[in-house]
Amino acid sequence: MGLLSRKKGREKGEPVDDEFAEEPDEVTDEVAAEPEPPAPGEETLRRRPLDESEIGDDSEMQRLDLGSIRIPVLADMEVRVELNEQQQPVAASLLHAGSAVQILAFAAPRGGGIWDDVRAEIAESVRKDGGEAEETDGVFGPELRVRLRAQAKQGHAGEQRLRFVGFDGPRWFLRGVFSGPAATNPQQAKPLETVLTHVVVVRGSDPMAPRDALPLRLPTGLPGAAQEPAQEPEQKPGLDPFERGPEITETR
């Protein structure tokens, strides 16, 4: 009976309506038991990164200011800024224990999110190139698990596994791409997932077309960040999340 328990001492002839009554003192142990707090490292994740307007009590966390995104600086993680051929920042990656998550932010419509459409477009592109794409329900909601054909050492064919997550915020969209062990191992992914939810997106007030990349700038004055020069064209990470997203590779 859940929150109700049988009342003791009912005499013969008493009205049946009084057979059950709320008695807080006699609630069963199962109901009265306090919920156990989550174990260390098992706290519930936020559903997405923070908007600039939502920082609040989190404002004291040290972050690397890249303009449109601000990334937490932690002792056991490396922040890597990726540059194009003009030495302009185009993406940022968090690296931890052999895994990485690449972060890119874009403008989005005021009236709704775009992650559903983006997932479908990435999956179609992957399959068209001979890869595999599977949509699953992850810790942040719908995500995409991808297998890509890759050129391994000594000319042997291999594969690369990536995990795409996306977040629809107020007039912005942020995409994260996990690579390395974190792409397939939940325990390896957890530290990067946690930090990802503490990333701050600064959309700004300038009008922008949906899916345009939010501008980045080089960080100044904070330790723990490395600048990654542009790679050769055939190896360059795909920076367009809607046409070349599957080409993103891990930066080491």
C-alpha positions as CSV (number, residue, x, y, z in Angstrom):
1,M,0.0,0.0,0.0
2,G,3.0,2.3,-0.2
3,L,2.5,5.3,2.1
4,L,-0.5,3.8,3.8
5,S,-0.4,1.1,6.5
6,R,-3.1,-0.9,8.3
7,K,-4.5,0.8,11.4
8,K,-4.1,-1.3,14.5
9,G,-6.8,-2.1,17.0
10,R,-9.9,-1.8,14.8
11,E,-12.9,-3.2,16.7
12,K,-15.6,-5.3,15.1
13,G,-18.3,-3.2,13.7
14,E,-16.2,-0.1,13.0
15,P,-16.8,1.5,9.5
16,V,-14.8,-0.1,6.7
17,D,-13.7,3.4,5.6
18,D,-11.5,3.6,8.6
19,E,-9.6,0.4,7.8
20,F,-6.7,2.3,6.3
21,A,-5.3,5.6,7.5
22,E,-2.1,7.5,7.0
23,E,0.3,6.8,9.9
24,P,3.7,8.3,9.3
25,D,5.1,6.5,12.4
26,E,4.3,3.1,10.9
27,V,5.6,3.7,7.4
28,T,7.6,0.7,6.3
29,D,11.4,0.7,6.4
30,E,11.5,0.6,2.6
31,V,9.6,3.9,2.3
32,A,11.3,5.6,5.1
33,A,14.9,4.8,4.0
34,E,16.9,7.8,2.8
35,P,18.2,7.6,-0.7
36,E,21.9,6.8,-0.8
37,P,24.1,9.6,-2.2
38,P,25.9,8.9,-5.4
39,A,29.4,7.3,-5.1
40,P,32.4,9.6,-5.9
41,G,32.6,10.1,-9.6
42,E,29.0,9.0,-10.2
43,E,27.3,12.4,-9.9
44,T,24.6,13.1,-12.4
45,L,25.9,14.9,-15.4
46,R,24.3,18.1,-16.7
47,R,22.5,17.6,-20.0
48,R,24.7,20.1,-21.8
49,P,27.5,22.7,-21.5
50,L,26.7,26.1,-20.0
51,D,25.5,29.2,-21.6
52,E,27.4,32.4,-20.5
53,S,24.2,33.4,-18.7
54,E,24.1,30.2,-16.6
55,I,27.6,30.3,-15.1
56,G,26.4,31.4,-11.6
57,D,28.3,29.6,-8.8
58,D,30.5,28.0,-11.4
59,S,32.1,31.4,-12.3
60,E,35.1,30.8,-10.0
61,M,36.3,27.8,-12.1
62,Q,39.5,28.6,-14.0
63,R,38.8,28.5,-17.7
64,L,40.8,29.1,-20.9
65,D,39.1,31.9,-22.8
66,L,38.9,31.1,-26.5
67,G,36.3,33.7,-27.3
68,S,33.1,31.8,-28.1
69,I,34.1,28.9,-25.8
70,R,35.7,28.8,-22.4
71,I,37.3,25.5,-21.4
72,P,38.1,24.4,-17.8
73,V,41.8,24.2,-17.1
74,L,42.5,21.1,-14.9
75,A,45.9,19.7,-13.8
76,D,45.3,16.2,-15.4
77,M,44.0,17.4,-18.7
78,E,45.6,19.2,-21.7
79,V,43.7,21.8,-23.8
80,R,44.9,21.8,-27.4
81,V,44.0,24.6,-29.8
82,E,44.0,23.6,-33.4
83,L,45.0,26.2,-36.0
84,N,44.4,26.5,-39.7
85,E,47.0,27.3,-42.4
86,Q,46.5,31.0,-41.6
87,Q,47.3,30.3,-37.9
88,Q,43.8,31.1,-36.9
89,P,42.1,28.9,-34.2
90,V,39.4,26.7,-35.6
91,A,38.8,24.1,-32.9
92,A,39.8,23.0,-29.4
93,S,40.4,19.6,-27.9
94,L,40.6,18.2,-24.4
95,L,43.0,15.4,-23.9
96,H,43.1,12.9,-21.0
97,A,44.7,9.5,-20.6
98,G,45.1,8.8,-24.2
99,S,41.6,10.0,-25.2
100,A,40.4,13.3,-26.6
101,V,37.2,15.2,-27.2
102,Q,37.2,17.9,-29.9
103,I,34.9,20.8,-29.3
104,L,33.3,23.1,-31.9
105,A,30.5,25.7,-31.4
106,F,28.1,27.1,-34.0
107,A,25.3,29.5,-34.3
108,A,21.8,28.0,-34.2
109,P,18.3,29.3,-34.9
110,R,16.4,31.1,-32.2
111,G,13.4,28.9,-32.5
112,G,14.8,25.4,-32.1
113,G,17.8,23.0,-32.1
114,I,19.6,21.4,-35.0
115,W,21.2,18.3,-33.4
116,D,18.6,15.9,-34.9
117,D,19.3,17.1,-38.4
118,V,23.1,17.2,-37.9
119,R,23.2,13.6,-36.7
120,A,21.3,12.4,-39.7
121,E,23.6,14.3,-42.1
122,I,26.8,13.0,-40.4
123,A,25.5,9.4,-40.5
124,E,24.6,9.7,-44.2
125,S,28.1,11.1,-45.0
126,V,29.8,8.3,-43.0
127,R,27.9,5.6,-44.8
128,K,28.4,7.1,-48.2
129,D,32.2,6.9,-47.5
130,G,31.9,3.2,-46.6
131,G,31.9,3.6,-42.9
132,E,29.3,2.6,-40.3
133,A,27.1,4.9,-38.1
134,E,24.8,3.8,-35.3
135,E,22.6,6.2,-33.4
136,T,22.4,5.3,-29.7
137,D,21.0,6.9,-26.5
138,G,23.9,8.1,-24.4
139,V,24.4,10.1,-21.2
140,F,23.5,13.3,-23.0
141,G,20.7,11.9,-25.1
142,P,20.8,10.8,-28.7
143,E,24.4,10.4,-30.1
144,L,26.2,8.8,-33.0
145,R,28.8,6.0,-32.8
146,V,30.9,5.8,-36.0
147,R,33.4,3.4,-37.5
148,L,35.6,4.9,-40.2
149,R,38.1,3.2,-42.5
150,A,41.5,4.5,-41.8
151,Q,45.0,4.0,-43.2
152,A,47.1,2.2,-40.7
153,K,50.9,1.9,-40.6
154,Q,52.7,0.0,-43.4
155,G,49.7,0.5,-45.7
156,H,47.4,-1.9,-43.9
157,A,43.8,-0.9,-43.7
158,G,42.4,-0.1,-40.2
159,E,39.5,1.6,-38.6
160,Q,38.9,4.6,-36.4
161,R,36.0,4.8,-33.9
162,L,34.4,8.1,-33.1
163,R,31.6,9.2,-30.9
164,F,29.6,12.3,-31.8
165,V,27.6,14.2,-29.2
166,G,25.6,17.4,-29.7
167,F,24.1,20.1,-27.5
168,D,21.4,22.5,-28.5
169,G,21.7,25.7,-26.4
170,P,20.2,29.2,-26.6
171,R,20.9,30.3,-30.2
172,W,24.0,28.0,-30.3
173,F,24.9,24.4,-31.0
174,L,28.0,22.7,-29.6
175,R,29.4,19.4,-31.0
176,G,31.9,17.1,-29.3
177,V,33.7,14.3,-31.0
178,F,35.3,11.6,-28.7
179,S,38.3,9.6,-30.0
180,G,40.7,7.1,-28.6
181,P,39.5,4.8,-25.8
182,A,36.8,7.3,-24.7
183,A,35.0,6.7,-28.0
184,T,34.0,3.2,-26.8
185,N,34.8,2.9,-23.1
186,P,32.3,4.6,-20.7
187,Q,34.8,4.7,-17.9
188,Q,37.5,6.4,-20.1
189,A,34.9,8.8,-21.3
190,K,33.6,9.9,-17.9
191,P,36.3,12.5,-17.0
192,L,36.0,14.1,-20.5
193,E,32.2,14.1,-20.3
194,T,32.2,15.8,-16.9
195,V,34.5,18.6,-18.1
196,L,32.5,19.0,-21.3
197,T,29.5,20.0,-19.2
198,H,31.5,22.8,-17.6
199,V,32.5,24.3,-20.9
200,V,30.9,27.8,-21.3
201,V,29.5,28.9,-24.7
202,V,29.6,32.6,-25.4
203,R,27.2,33.1,-28.4
204,G,27.4,36.9,-28.5
205,S,24.7,39.2,-29.9
206,D,26.0,39.6,-33.5
207,P,23.6,38.2,-36.1
208,M,24.9,35.0,-37.6
209,A,23.5,32.4,-40.1
210,P,22.6,29.1,-38.5
211,R,25.5,26.6,-38.6
212,D,28.2,29.3,-39.0
213,A,31.1,28.6,-36.7
214,L,31.3,30.8,-33.6
215,P,34.6,32.7,-33.8
216,L,37.6,31.6,-31.7
217,R,40.6,33.5,-30.5
218,L,44.0,32.4,-29.2
219,P,44.2,32.2,-25.4
220,T,46.5,34.4,-23.4
221,G,47.8,34.2,-19.9
222,L,46.7,30.8,-18.8
223,P,48.9,27.7,-18.5
224,G,48.0,24.2,-19.7
225,A,47.2,25.0,-23.3
226,A,49.1,23.9,-26.3
227,Q,48.7,25.2,-29.9
228,E,48.5,22.6,-32.6
229,P,49.6,23.8,-36.0
230,A,47.6,22.9,-39.0
231,Q,48.1,19.4,-40.4
232,E,48.7,18.5,-44.0
233,P,45.5,18.9,-46.1
234,E,44.8,15.2,-46.5
235,Q,45.0,14.7,-42.7
236,K,43.4,18.0,-41.6
237,P,40.4,17.5,-39.2
238,G,37.0,18.2,-40.8
239,L,35.8,21.5,-39.4
240,D,32.4,21.6,-41.1
241,P,30.2,19.6,-38.8
242,F,27.6,19.1,-41.4
243,E,29.6,17.9,-44.4
244,R,33.0,16.8,-43.2
245,G,32.3,15.9,-39.6
246,P,33.3,12.3,-40.0
247,E,36.8,13.3,-41.0
248,I,37.7,14.5,-37.6
249,T,40.7,12.7,-36.1
250,E,42.3,12.6,-32.8
251,T,45.0,15.3,-32.3
252,R,48.0,14.1,-30.2
